[in-house]
Amino acid sequence: MSLPVVVLSPLAQEPRDGAAVKRLAAAVDRACRETGFLFIKAADLSEHDIGQLLALTRLFELPQEAKDALDATQSPLFRGYNSLQHGKHSCTPEDGQRDAKESFTLGMERAADDPRPASPMHGPNQWPPAQLLPDWREEAEAALGRLLGVARLLMRALALALRQPEDFFTSKCADPVAQLVLFRYPPTPAGPPARGCGEHTDCGFLTLVAQDAPGIEVRLPDGSWLAAPPIPGTLLVNLGDLAQRWTGDVYRSTEHRVVNRSPATTRHSLVFFCNCDFDALVETIAVPATAAAEDAGADAAGAAGAAGASGGAAGDGAAMAAGTAAAAGGVAAARSKAGDGGGPAVYPPIKAGEYILQRLGLMHV
C-alpha cells in the first residue's frame, strides 16, 4: 500500500475544469476515508520552496545557551525551544518515555491593539535574536502565511469532497489557531532506534508536514505500520481528531509515530498545525455514504491516486499534551443511534478552540 499524491492545481486554475475538480475531490475523499493521510502538490510550492521552509531548522545549529534562552516554559502558550536533554515536548507524556527530539514552536500573534475578540491561543512568540539568525523571523512569518494559503486551498477540496459549499471551512479560518513547529531528530548510531515521537493522533483539524528524511510511520487498519518517506515537491497531510469529529468519524484521524531509523542521518521536519478560528462552531456534517467519489463517476477510480506513492513526515507538536479523550463534550456518550446501522456518529456542537484546549489539557476559558 502507498499513500496517494493529490495535485491541488485544478482548484487554482481559471477557467476551471469541472471534471478535474470532481476528480480531485474524489481523490481527497477516498484518502480521508481510508487513512486520513495523503501527499499534496500545490502549483506555487516547488521543491525549492519546500527546501526554503526546511531551512528554518538552522535554528537548531545555534549554541545550546542561545536555544535555552528561548525555553518554551517561559511562554504561557508553551512557544519556543524544547531541548533533547529535557524532553518536555513529548507526543505521549502519559507513558513516561522521553522523545528523542528537539523542537521549536511558533504560533499566530496579535498586536496589543487588535480589535478582534480575545483568544487564549493567540499571543506572542519567542524570537531568536536577529544578530544570531539574520532574516530568520521574516522567513518564519512568511512560512506561516504561505502554509496557511496551502491549507486553505486544501480546505476547499475537503469541502467539495463532503458536498459542502466550497468556502465551508475557509469561512471558519479567517483568524485561525495555528502553530508552526520545527523538529530535529538525532540519528541512532548503535542499538535500537530511539523513539522520536510516540504513536498518537493529532488533536486539531489539519496537519501539513515538510521533511528531509524518512521517519514517520502510519498505522494501517490491520495494525501494521506504513513508512512514509518524503516525496520531492510534496507536503504530507494528515487529518486530526477535530476533522474526524466534524465528519462523524467518517474521515479518519490515524495514529502515527516518528522513528529515525538511520544510524547516521539527522532528520528535520517542519509541521504546520492548521486549526480553525477559535470561535468556529464545529457541528457534525451529514456525510454522504459515497460522497465525492459518486459525483466523479467513472473517473473516480483513477482519481484517488494522482500518483501512488509512499511518503511521510511528521513530528507532532499539538498532540504533545496528554489531553483526555473524554474531554470535548462527552464524545463516547454523544454517538447517535445511527451507529447501529453503520451511520456516522453525531457529536454535540463545540467551538474549535475550546475543543483543542480540552484535548491539550489547557482548558481555562
C-alpha positions in Angstrom: 0.0 0.0 0.0 1.1 3.6 -0.6 -0.3 6.9 0.2 -1.8 8.9 -2.6 -0.4 12.1 -4.1 -3.1 14.6 -4.9 -2.5 17.6 -7.1 -4.4 20.7 -6.0 -3.9 22.8 -9.1 -7.4 22.2 -10.6 -8.8 24.4 -7.8 -6.4 27.3 -8.6 -6.9 27.3 -12.4 -9.1 29.7 -14.3 -11.2 28.8 -16.1 -11.9 25.7 -14.1 -12.1 22.2 -15.5 -15.1 20.9 -13.7 -14.3 17.3 -14.3 -10.8 17.7 -13.0 -12.1 19.4 -9.8 -14.5 16.5 -9.3 -11.7 14.0 -9.7 -9.6 16.0 -7.2 -12.5 16.0 -4.6 -12.9 12.2 -5.1 -9.2 11.6 -4.5 -9.2 13.7 -1.3 -12.4 11.9 -0.2 -11.0 8.5 -0.6 -7.8 9.3 1.2 -9.6 10.8 4.1 -11.9 7.8 4.5 -9.1 5.2 4.2 -6.2 6.6 6.3 -6.6 10.4 6.7 -3.1 10.7 5.2 -2.1 11.9 1.7 0.6 13.9 -0.1 -0.4 17.1 -1.8 1.2 19.1 -4.6 0.5 22.8 -4.9 1.3 24.7 -8.0 3.0 27.6 -6.1 5.0 25.3 -3.8 8.0 23.8 -5.5 10.7 21.5 -4.2 12.9 24.6 -3.9 10.2 26.3 -1.9 10.0 23.4 0.5 13.7 23.4 0.9 13.4 27.1 2.0 10.8 26.1 4.5 13.1 23.4 5.9 16.0 25.9 6.1 14.3 27.4 9.1 15.6 24.4 11.1 19.0 26.0 11.0 17.8 27.5 14.3 18.9 24.2 15.9 22.5 25.0 14.9 22.6 27.8 17.4 24.7 27.4 20.6 22.9 25.5 23.3 22.9 28.5 25.5 21.2 30.6 22.9 18.5 28.0 22.4 18.0 27.5 26.1 17.3 31.3 26.4 14.2 30.7 24.3 12.9 27.8 26.5 9.2 27.2 25.9 8.4 27.0 29.6 9.0 30.8 29.7 5.9 31.2 27.4 2.3 30.9 28.7 1.5 29.4 25.3 4.5 27.0 25.6 6.0 28.5 22.5 9.8 28.4 22.0 12.5 25.8 22.4 12.4 22.3 23.8 15.7 20.6 24.3 16.7 17.0 23.6 18.0 16.7 27.1 14.9 17.8 29.0 12.4 16.2 26.6 9.4 18.3 27.6 7.8 18.1 24.2 6.5 14.5 24.2 3.8 13.2 22.0 2.7 10.7 24.6 3.7 12.0 28.0 1.4 9.7 29.8 3.7 6.7 29.1 6.7 8.3 30.9 9.0 7.9 28.0 11.1 10.8 26.6 11.0 11.6 22.9 14.4 11.9 21.2 14.0 15.3 19.5 14.4 19.0 19.8 11.6 21.3 18.8 10.8 25.0 18.4 7.2 26.3 18.3 5.7 29.4 16.8 2.1 30.5 16.7 -0.2 33.2 15.5 0.4 36.6 17.0 -1.8 39.6 17.5 -0.9 43.3 18.1 -1.8 44.7 21.5 -4.5 46.9 20.0 -6.1 44.2 17.8 -9.9 44.8 17.8 -10.8 41.2 17.4 -12.2 39.2 20.4 -9.6 37.8 22.7 -8.4 34.3 22.1 -6.4 32.3 24.6 -4.5 30.6 21.7 -3.2 33.8 20.1 -0.2 35.5 21.6 3.4 36.5 21.4 6.2 34.2 20.1 9.7 34.0 21.4 12.1 35.0 18.5 15.8 34.3 18.2 17.9 37.5 18.2 18.4 38.8 14.7 22.1 39.1 15.2 22.3 35.3 15.7 19.9 34.4 12.9 19.6 37.2 10.4 16.3 37.2 8.4 15.0 34.2 10.3 12.0 35.9 11.8 10.9 37.3 8.4 11.3 33.9 6.8 9.3 32.2 9.5 6.5 34.7 9.3 6.4 34.2 5.5 6.3 30.5 6.0 3.3 30.8 8.3 1.5 32.8 5.7 2.4 30.5 2.8 1.4 27.3 4.6 -1.9 28.9 5.6 -2.6 29.6 2.0 -1.9 26.0 1.0 -4.1 24.8 3.9 -7.0 26.9 2.8 -6.7 25.5 -0.7 -6.9 22.0 0.7 -9.9 23.1 2.9 -11.7 24.0 -0.3 -11.0 20.5 -1.7 -12.2 18.9 1.6 -15.4 20.9 1.4 -16.2 19.8 -2.1 -15.4 16.2 -1.1 -18.0 16.5 1.6 -20.5 18.1 -0.8 -20.4 21.3 1.2 -20.1 24.9 -0.2 -16.5 25.4 -1.3 -16.0 28.0 1.4 -17.4 25.8 4.2 -14.1 25.5 6.0 -12.3 28.6 4.8 -15.1 30.8 6.1 -14.1 29.4 9.5 -10.4 30.1 9.0 -10.1 33.8 8.8 -8.1 34.1 12.1 -7.0 30.5 12.7 -5.5 28.9 15.7 -2.3 27.7 14.0 1.2 26.6 15.0 4.4 26.1 13.1 6.7 23.6 14.8 10.3 22.8 13.8 11.8 19.4 14.8 15.2 17.8 14.8 15.6 14.1 15.4 19.1 12.8 16.0 20.4 9.5 14.5 20.8 6.3 16.5 24.4 5.2 15.9 24.0 2.0 18.0 21.3 -0.1 19.4 17.6 0.0 18.6 16.3 3.3 17.0 15.2 5.9 19.6 11.6 6.9 19.6 11.3 10.4 18.1 7.5 10.7 18.8 5.3 8.0 20.3 2.2 6.8 18.5 -0.6 9.4 18.7 -3.3 11.2 16.7 -3.2 15.0 16.2 -5.9 16.7 18.1 -6.6 19.6 15.7 -8.0 19.9 12.1 -5.2 19.7 9.5 -1.5 19.0 9.7 0.9 19.8 6.9 4.5 18.5 7.0 7.7 19.2 5.2 10.6 16.8 5.9 14.1 16.0 4.7 14.4 12.3 5.7 12.2 9.3 6.5 10.8 8.8 9.9 7.0 9.0 10.1 5.1 5.7 10.2 1.3 5.5 9.8 -0.8 2.8 11.5 -2.9 1.0 9.0 -6.4 -0.5 9.8 -4.8 -4.0 10.1 -2.4 -2.7 12.8 0.7 -2.7 10.6 2.9 0.3 10.1 3.4 2.1 6.8 6.6 4.1 6.4 6.0 7.4 4.7 9.4 8.9 3.4 9.4 12.3 1.8 8.4 12.7 -1.8 10.1 15.6 -3.6 7.8 18.6 -4.2 5.1 17.5 -1.9 3.8 18.1 1.7 2.4 15.3 3.7 -1.1 16.0 5.1 -3.0 14.2 7.9 -6.4 14.9 9.4 -6.6 15.5 13.1 -9.3 14.5 15.7 -11.3 17.6 15.1 -11.7 16.7 11.4 -12.8 13.2 12.4 -15.3 14.6 14.9 -16.6 17.1 12.3 -17.4 14.3 9.9 -19.0 12.0 12.5 -16.0 9.6 12.4 -16.3 9.0 8.6 -13.0 10.7 7.9 -10.1 9.3 9.8 -7.6 10.7 12.3 -5.0 8.0 12.2 -2.3 7.0 14.7 1.2 7.7 13.6 4.7 7.9 15.1 8.2 9.1 14.3 11.2 6.9 14.4 14.6 8.0 12.9 15.9 4.6 12.0 19.1 6.0 10.4 22.4 5.4 12.3 23.9 8.5 10.7 21.3 11.0 9.3 19.7 13.7 11.4 16.1 14.2 10.4 14.4 17.6 10.2 10.8 18.4 9.8 8.6 21.5 9.7 5.0 20.9 10.8 2.1 23.3 10.3 -0.9 22.6 12.6 -3.8 24.5 11.0 -6.9 24.7 13.0 -10.0 26.9 12.5 -10.9 30.2 14.2 -11.1 29.8 18.0 -14.8 30.5 18.0 -15.7 28.5 14.9 -18.6 26.2 15.7 -18.0 22.6 14.9 -21.2 20.7 14.2 -21.3 17.2 12.8 -21.6 17.2 9.0 -24.1 14.8 7.4 -21.5 13.0 5.2 -23.0 11.1 2.2 -22.2 7.4 2.1 -20.3 7.7 -1.2 -19.6 11.5 -1.2 -17.4 12.9 -3.9 -16.4 9.6 -5.4 -20.0 9.1 -6.6 -20.0 12.6 -8.2 -16.9 11.9 -10.0 -18.5 8.9 -11.8 -16.3 6.7 -13.9 -13.3 8.9 -13.3 -13.3 8.4 -9.6 -11.3 5.2 -9.6 -8.3 6.8 -11.3 -8.6 10.0 -9.3 -7.7 8.5 -5.9 -4.1 8.1 -6.9 -3.0 11.0 -8.9 0.3 9.1 -8.5 0.6 6.4 -5.9 3.5 6.9 -3.6 4.7 6.4 -0.1 5.7 9.4 1.7 5.6 11.0 5.0 6.6 13.1 7.8 5.6 14.3 11.0 7.0 15.1 14.3 3.9 16.3 16.0 3.6 19.2 18.4 -0.1 19.9 19.0 -0.6 16.3 20.3 2.3 16.7 22.8 0.0 17.0 25.8 -1.9 14.1 27.1 -5.4 15.7 26.9 -8.2 13.5 27.9 -10.1 11.6 25.2 -13.4 12.2 27.1 -13.0 15.9 27.0 -14.6 17.7 24.1 -18.1 17.3 25.2 -18.7 13.6 26.1 -17.5 12.0 22.8 -18.5 8.4 23.6 -21.9 9.3 25.0 -22.7 11.5 22.1 -22.8 8.9 19.4 -26.1 8.7 17.7 -28.3 5.7 17.3 -27.2 5.8 13.6 -24.2 3.8 14.8 -26.4 0.7 14.9 -26.8 0.9 11.2 -23.2 1.9 10.4 -24.1 5.6 10.0 -21.9 8.5 11.2 -21.7 9.5 14.9 -23.2 12.7 15.9 -21.4 14.9 18.4 -22.7 18.0 20.3 -21.6 21.3 18.9 -18.4 22.8 20.3 -16.1 25.7 19.5 -13.0 24.6 17.7 -10.7 26.4 20.1 -12.4 25.0 23.2 -12.1 21.5 21.8 -8.4 21.9 21.2 -7.8 23.4 24.7 -9.6 20.5 26.2 -7.7 17.9 24.3 -4.4 19.6 25.3 -5.5 19.7 28.9 -5.3 23.5 28.9 -8.9 24.5 29.3 -9.3 27.7 31.2 -11.9 29.8 29.4 
